[in-house]
Amino acid sequence: MVTDARGVESMKSRVASRAVAAGIATFVSFSLCACSVPSISGLPKASYPSVAEATASLSSGKTATVDDSALVSPGTLTVGVRTGAVSAPVLVETQDGSLSGLDVDLASAIADEMGLKVRFVSVATVNDSLGKTCDIVMDLSDGEASSVKVVGTYAESATAFFHKGDTGIAKVGDLSSKTVGLQDGSMSQKALESTGLVMSEKTYSNLNDAFTALEGGQIDYVLCDACSGAYLACRYDDIAFVGTLDAAKTYGIGVSSSNTQLVDAAQSAYDSLSSNGLYDLVRSRWLGGMAQLGTQNQIQDVPESSGDTPSDASSSTSQASLTSVGTGAVSVANL
């Protein structure tokens, strides 16, 4: 399947000065305050400017930094996205096939920095796609595919706790005997049950309901994928990220290692976005104020599992509530 990202235009130039970077920082601050992204299926795309719109008034023409011989399509950076394997907010695909998310905004900014147009294609196998149907693949980890160079680490994956009120990174004592909301059958639920943490589980069919319960004081924490939680936390003024349960795994941009010209150009473009403020804008737009994940925000001294299955897990949802996904609920089974 080949699809162009609706509403995502190739931006026309990089930001070239500290004054521009300051302007972007102001916009990021605004967008954090106005962040309102309540669900995967109901993205409020018009609630604040896109990355392209935020920099349009500062744009000027840019010459391509790679030869057409290094590209699948002349003058175009063809970006591979894995629509079946990556979830919101990193990548969002609607029923009509349009794309949005962190991957889309960042890839569009990189293409612009390279002086290229941008086009998105869905890929299933990285090695069979790079250099054939696409130039780069988003959201790739080191060692995930052979003969691939990963540049520009831009996102992390981990299981994370969210709490009403910013308490800083939680300690084991803060979590013990508390009630935690989880998506039923999720990887996060399995991750918790593989530890020795003693918590009362309350399960939900989707993360929207879990975060609503957290806001309403019905539970003490939500445990879910860090990026998905940060995305949903944007709609609340007082829900905060309070640490990861496990070590974070980093993801970047995959480029065929034999295409050295493209490797160098992609790395240079990413470095420019990191220094001029656009990367921070993209990340803040989709992840709010969540800092980059690492050992500094991982919960320490989590006890190992004794091998017993928790007996106090309870469910707060029914089959009827599963049908609400189409009206704006987040339901991703592996969160």
Beta strands, then each sheet from edge to edge (+ up, - down):
strand 1: 2-3
strand 2: 76-81
strand 3: 92-93
strand 4: 99-100
strand 5: 117-122
strand 6: 136-140
strand 7: 148-157
strand 8: 159-164
strand 9: 179-183
strand 10: 200-204
strand 11: 221-225
strand 12: 239-244
strand 13: 249-256
strand 14: 314-315
sheet 1: 1+ 5- 2- 6- 13+ 7-
sheet 2: 3+ 4-
sheet 3: 12+ 8- 11+ 9+ 10+ 14+
end
